[in-house]
């Protein structure tokens, strides 16, 4: 690009086209500004000249760096620092309140009322409904999942979507239906966007599901999916290692309930090849129920 001169003026139309392509849509000054001209430094901007040192004047203190830090200057104002980030401390008071409410509930209806009035879990603020339970509270078999999904949140019942229809077929395969089982979730409120509940949310809701199991007092418990198994069986093992092996859920009153961890129906919809594993687990549950009844 050659510089503009009296003998080499850029065409005005070309210049305006260049401005338009560069995104210039309005003039900021009444007079054009020559951006190529180097402005001479103003007198006030020139660095002050150090006074000459006399014979007895002390030389300036050396900082050992090209520019001294602000803290090295005796009269420098303190430098503001951003506050350190701290992690959020879980609200133990809400977990303690949940434990208290769960303990004082003597019936399932009373427990449901306590849960409906409880505001200590943030999931309640975004959920449409409390998803308490479905089925027969006198049943010998209780199934516990993780948390409601979109369809469950709308209807207020657990396992009513695609995974619920698959669960119905799984129960029918061993001669059961929703009138002969009791179904609940560890978390009674739907997490936003079906996200995974946080450990703090799970711990706040744990007393409610544990008391719910204790009040139902089933002969056999099925843990649908890893989160349910880990929460109620106090284990950190993955569901593929847990499934098919009998475990024990112990209630607060000391009652030991045989528990079978198995694969969640939503997982089986994504991984149909593992349906045969869940089928084996349900056959184990069928045999256990026959032996106990």
KARA-V548021 format. One record per backbone hydrogen bond with DSSP energy under -0.5 kcal/mol. NH is the residue of the N-H (numbers start at 1). CO is the residue of the C=O. E is the energy in kcal/mol with one decimal. If there is no record, write none. Layout:
NH_CO_E + NH_CO_E
This chain:
5_8_-0.9 + 8_5_-1.4 + 15_11_-2.2 + 16_12_-2.6 + 17_13_-2.2 + 18_14_-2.1 + 19_15_-2.3 + 20_16_-2.4 + 21_17_-2.4 + 22_18_-1.6 + 23_20_-1.2 + 24_19_-2.6 + 25_23_-0.5 + 35_33_-1.1 + 37_34_-0.8 + 39_37_-0.7 + 45_42_-1.1 + 46_42_-0.7 + 46_43_-1.0 + 72_69_-1.5 + 73_69_-0.5 + 73_70_-1.1 + 76_73_-1.5 + 92_90_-1.3 + 94_91_-0.6 + 95_91_-1.3 + 96_92_-2.5 + 97_93_-2.0 + 98_94_-2.3 + 99_95_-2.1 + 100_96_-2.1 + 101_97_-2.8 + 102_98_-2.5 + 103_99_-2.2 + 104_100_-1.9 + 105_101_-0.8 + 105_102_-0.6 + 111_107_-2.2 + 112_108_-2.5 + 113_109_-2.1 + 114_110_-2.2 + 115_111_-2.4 + 116_112_-2.4 + 117_113_-1.7 + 118_114_-0.8 + 122_120_-0.5 + 124_121_-1.4 + 125_122_-0.9 + 126_123_-0.9 + 127_123_-1.2 + 131_129_-0.6 + 131_188_-3.0 + 132_130_-1.0 + 132_156_-0.5 + 134_183_-1.9 + 136_181_-2.9 + 137_135_-0.6 + 139_136_-1.9 + 142_220_-2.1 + 143_182_-2.8 + 144_222_-2.5 + 145_184_-2.4 + 148_187_-0.6 + 153_149_-2.4 + 154_150_-1.9 + 155_151_-2.2 + 156_152_-2.5 + 157_152_-0.7 + 165_161_-2.1 + 166_162_-1.9 + 167_163_-2.2 + 168_164_-2.2 + 169_165_-1.6 + 170_166_-2.1 + 171_167_-2.4 + 172_168_-2.3 + 173_169_-1.5 + 174_171_-1.3 + 175_172_-1.6 + 176_171_-2.7 + 180_177_-1.6 + 182_141_-1.9 + 183_134_-3.2 + 184_143_-2.4 + 186_145_-1.7 + 187_146_-2.9 + 188_186_-0.5 + 194_191_-2.1 + 195_192_-1.4 + 202_198_-2.3 + 203_199_-2.3 + 204_200_-1.9 + 205_201_-1.7 + 206_202_-1.5 + 207_203_-0.6 + 208_205_-0.8 + 209_205_-1.5 + 210_206_-2.4 + 211_207_-2.0 + 212_208_-2.2 + 213_209_-2.4 + 214_210_-1.9 + 215_211_-2.4 + 216_212_-2.1 + 217_213_-2.7 + 219_140_-1.5 + 220_140_-2.2 + 221_258_-2.6 + 222_142_-2.7 + 223_221_-0.5 + 223_260_-1.7 + 224_144_-2.5 + 224_222_-0.7 + 225_223_-1.1 + 225_262_-2.7 + 229_225_-1.9 + 230_226_-3.2 + 231_227_-2.1 + 232_228_-2.4 + 233_229_-2.1 + 234_230_-0.6 + 235_230_-1.0 + 241_238_-0.9 + 242_238_-1.9 + 243_239_-3.1 + 244_261_-1.5 + 245_242_-1.5 + 247_259_-3.2 + 249_257_-2.7 + 250_248_-0.6 + 251_249_-0.5 + 251_255_-2.5 + 254_251_-1.7 + 257_249_-2.8 + 257_255_-0.6 + 258_219_-0.7 + 259_247_-3.1 + 260_221_-2.8 + 261_245_-0.7 + 261_259_-0.6 + 262_223_-2.7 + 267_264_-0.6 + 268_264_-1.9 + 269_265_-1.9 + 270_266_-1.1 + 271_267_-2.0 + 274_271_-2.0 + 275_272_-1.9 + 276_273_-0.5 + 277_274_-0.7 + 278_274_-1.5 + 279_275_-2.4 + 280_276_-1.6 + 281_277_-1.8 + 282_278_-2.4 + 283_279_-1.8 + 284_280_-1.8 + 285_281_-1.9 + 286_282_-2.4 + 287_283_-2.1 + 288_284_-2.2 + 289_285_-2.6 + 290_286_-1.8 + 291_287_-1.8 + 292_288_-1.6 + 293_289_-1.4
